[in-house]
Amino acid sequence: MRTKKILIRSAQVVIILLIFYFLAKGLIANWSQVKDFDWKFDYPLLIISFVLQIMALAWLVKVWGWVLRHTGSSISYLKLFKVWFFSNLGRYLPGKVWQFLGMVYMLEKRGVPTRNSFSTAILAQSFSVISGLLIAFLFLGVNLYSQFFSKNPGLIAVMGLFGIFVLVIVFYPKLLARIINLGLGILKKEKISLDITSKDVIIYILAYSVSWLLFGLAFLIFIKAMAEASLGMYPSLTGAFAFAFNIGFLALFVPGGIGVREGILVLLLSSLFPLPIATLIALLARIWATVAELICFLVALPME
């Protein structure tokens, strides 16, 4: 068992290093383009981008509170804020499960039953990913097809299945409860009775979509603080950010989607910027997003 864990961890490290190796190699090989690019540094815009990103994160916590109330539990926003950003650190550990376990543990400490905290964590993340991918497909359109699906026909089937799944849960929302109960059964936890309607599903998807629209605006302003970026790029940048972030999240083999998110972002941004510039933006975006999460973590630190 120990040998298996070592092999898995080693494979994860190798994958991440390979992705960053090729990104860095391309960046270094084209450094003259990066150096000669018309960079600018607008610090007020950079601050605004952080404010918008933190607003998007704060909104995620608000919507999470609505989902929690749907399971029959409720705690204050400030407590939820702390739970979210403390457990969020678990994303950077292999397997993604630590984020959920952290949420469950911290919510239990605040009086939320295990079945409610677990179902809330799964529901909230499911709606977030669904809305993020919907925004990506809607905003990227032809660009996403030309970059990914035309070269990988199998992905078209995956996208079709995803669309069918979304329609099914909209018109048959009890499927979500069945999926959650299946997971609870595997974990030998008490099953839940989730009273959720088609209207609820649509509201949650729309509510989470607001956060992705805010993230997209923050990303646009972040880029605009360094380089020329027009408002007309907003749909493409929003779609690229949402797609890269969520595929990185779904890549269970790498902690925090490190490398995967950057690689996808480079591919999508390369239609808007020269490849070395897109690479640098993608790498800086990881630091930008991590700093915003760290700020929220520090704000949550003294909260009870």
Protein Blocks (a to p, Z undefined) as FASTA:
>chain_A
ZZmmmmmmmmmmmmmmmmmmmmmmmmmmmmmmmmmpccdddfklmmmmmmmmmmmmmmmm
mmmmmmmmmnopacdfklmmmmmmmmmmmmmpghklmmmmmmmmmmmmnopafklmmmmm
mmmmmmmmmmmmmmmmmmnmmmmmmmmmmmmmmlmmmmmmmmmmmmmmmmmmmlmmmmmm
mmmmmnopacddddddfklmmmmmmmmmmmmmmmmmmmmmmmmmmmccdfklmmmmmmmm
mmmmmmmmmmmmbghhiojlmmmmmmmmmmmbcfklmmmmmmmmmmmmmmmmmmmmmmmm
mpZZ
